[in-house]
């Protein structure tokens, strides 16, 4: 089991988590007995599409379909047993203590509500106050995520703002209840490179300033190596390797090495990128 730094009590404890989805022939194993913990740090979870990264994050928030079969020796957030928690407890966790930043804001924001109203709604769900206080809080949150002309954006609809601005709005909504942890699921994949850097820098500064934990789900290994403290590498629902992010270039597992070797480089161009060769032994249960 990969663990949070010993100086910190873990916010998240996951031990032997399994998630299966039904299919006509039985069940498909999406997550196969993974274990790790997360403190108030930046943890990157990387791997190919279908490796179980997003499923793991949604299992922690209990946001998977009712047909999913979720089992674990431990699935805890700050000591709360997520699998045994009541729906009332989970509503306090979701959006309250755990914020989820989705991949593309245009699919996450309500197109018929103004930005300010949506942020205010998130604030009111977890704070006491009236509409005036909620609007003031929404304006303050837009300022915190460094949106220019926040008063104008407050009364704008999602289609009237850019993708980068929409992602800042999503971050503001997730910060409204002052959470202990953020799960960022490919938060910059729909943005261009320059905006990606701005959004990641913003998330990093907010996480550090507020002392939150961060689970960053991404395909981008170089980005994770620069941005996170630790990295968990997943393949086919299993953890292949865990290491400090700064040491990602020294990874030992053949799968991690293969992912790194497939990355293009401007400093060392190649006529053809190698293809990752998968070993059937990787699918054997990890010890």
N, C-alpha and C positions, 0 to 999 in steps of 0.2 A: 504494500500500500504506500503510495506517495503521500508525503505529509507536509503540512504547513510548517514554517520555521518554528523551532521549539520554544522561542520566546513569546509566541503568540498562541492564545487559545483559538482553536479552529472555529471559523464561522460555519463551515460546511464539512461534514464527515460522510463520505460515501464508502461503503464496504460491500463488495460483491454484489453490485447492482446488475440486475438482469431485466431487460425489456424485450418482450416478444409481441409481435403483431400477428393477428390471424390471417391465414390465407386459405384457399380452397383445399389445400392438402394438409393443413394443420397450423403451424406457427412459424413465422420468420424471426430469427434471432437478430435483433437490432443492436442490443448491448449485451455483452457476454461476460458478466461477472467482474466489472471494473471496480477499482478502489483508488481513491485519492482524497486528500483533504485540502481545504483552502482557508487561509487566515485573511487578515486585512492586508492583502498583497495583490499583485497583478499576475494572474495565472492564465496562460494561453493554452487553448486546446486546439490542436491542429490535426489535419488528416484529409484524405480525399472525401469527396461527396459520398454519403452513405456509410461513413465510418462510425456514426453514432454520436457525433459531437452535439448537434442540436437536440437530439433525443435526450441526452444526458441532462442538458440544461432544463428542458421542459419537464423531465421527471422530477427534478428538484422542486419545481413550482407546481407540480401535479397538474400539468396542462395537457397531458396526453389524452387521446380519445378513450372513451370508456371501454372500448374493446381491447385496449392494450393490456397486457399482463405484466405487471411491475412487481419485482421481488428484490429484496435486499436484506443482508444481515444488519445493515445500518444505512439509513438515509435521513440525516439530521441537519437542521439549520439552527445554529445557536442553541443546541440541546433539544430542540423540538423534533419529535419523530414525525416526519412528513407523511409517512404511510399510515400512521395511526391518528393523525390530526383531524379534527372536525373541519367541516367546510367553513365554519366561522373563523377558526384559527387560520385556515389557508387564505381567506380573504384578507386577513390582517397582514399576512406575509406577502402575498402577491401585490405588487405595486406599492405596498407599505414599507416592508423591510427589504424586499427584493425587487429591484427594477429590471425590466427587460427592454432592451433597445433592439428593435427589429432591423432587418436588412434594408428595406426600402420604405421611406416615410410616406410615399404616395399611396401605399397599400395599407398603412397603419393609421393614418390620420383620417378623421371623419370629414368627408368632402363638403358636408352641408352645415358644418359648425365652424365658427371663427377659431383661429388659433388661441386667442385669449380665453374663450369659453372652454375649450378643451383642457387647457392647462389649469384653469380655475376649477374645473370639475375634478381633476386629479387631486388638486390641493384639498378641496372640500371633502373628498372621500376619506381623508386620513387626518384632517385638522378641524378644529372648532373655529367657527367664524361665519360671517355673513358674506353676501355677494361682493360687497365693497372690499372687504379684507381679501377675499379670494382674487379679485381683479388686481389689487395692489401686489399680492404675492406673485401673480402671473407676470406682471410687468417686471418685478424684481428678478424673477427667474430668467426672463428673456435677457435682461441686462447681464446676469451672471454667465450666460452662455455666449455673451459677446455678439449679440445681434444689433446691427446698426439700425437706428430709428425704431426702437422697440415699440413705441406707441403706435406707429403705423402697422407694424406686424401684428400687434395685439388684436387689431380689428380686421385683419386680412383672413381670407379663406386659403386652405392649403394649395389650391391651384394658382394662387397669386404670388407664391413664394418659390424660390429655387430649391433644388434638391438638397444642397448643402444647408440652406436655411431650414428646410423641413427637418433634417436630421438634428439640427440644434434645438428645434422645437420639441422633437421627441425626447431629447436628453433633458430638456427643461421639465417636461411632463414627468419623467421618471425621477427627477430630483425633488419634485414638489413635496412628497411625503418625508423627505430626508432619510433615504434608505441606508441600510448597513452594507448592501451589496448590489452591484450591477452585473447583469448578464448581458453582454454585448454580442449579438449573433450576426457576424459579418456586417458590422455597422457602417462600413465605408465602401462596400463592393459596388454600390450603384453610383458612386461619385468619381469625379476625375481625380487625377493624382494630387494636384495642388490642394484641392478641398479635402481629400483624404487626410493629408498631413495636418491640416488645421483642426479637423474633427478629432483626430487621435490625440493631438497635443492638448486639446480642450478636455477630453475625457481624462487624460493622465493628470492634468492639473486639478480637476475637480475631485478625482478619486483620492489624490494625495492630500488636498486641502481638507476634505471631509473625513479622511481616515476610513474609507470604505474598502471592501474587498471587490475585486473585479475578476470575472470569468470572461475572457475574450475568446470567442469562437471564430476561427479564421482558416483560410486556405493558404495565406501568405506567410511563409516561414521567415523570410527576412524581416518583415514588419514585426512579427511576434518577437523575434530575437532582439530587436531594438527597443521594443515597447514594454515587454513583460519581465517579471522577475523569474518565473519558472515556466516550463513548457511541458505539457503532456501530449504525447504523440499517439493518436488512435488509428487503428486499422481494423476493419470488419468487426466493430463493436468491442475491441479489446485495446488495452493500453500496451503499446509496444515498448515505450521508453519514456522516462521522465528525467529531466535535467535542468540545471540553471539556464535561463534564456541566453545569457552571455556565452555559454559553452555549446550552443546549438551546432556550431560549425564543427565541433569535435564529437558529434553524435556517433555512437557505435553500432546501433542496430541497423541491419541492412535496409530495412524499410525507410528509416529516416534518412540514411545516406542516399538511397535511391531518389527520394523526394528532392533532396538538396541538389543532386546531380542533374536533375531534370530542369533546374532553374536556368533561364538564359542569363548571360552576363555580357555587359557592354565592354568590360575590360578584357574579357577572354572569349571573344565570339567563336562559335563553332558552326560548321556548315549544317550539322544535324544534331538535334538534342537526343540523348539516349532515352530509351523506353524502359520504364520500371519493370523489372522481372520479379514477379511475386512468388514466394516460396510457400508451398502448402503447409509447411511446418509453422508458419506464422499463425495459422488458424487453431493450433493446439492451445489448450488452456494455459494462460500465463501463471507462473508461480510467484 
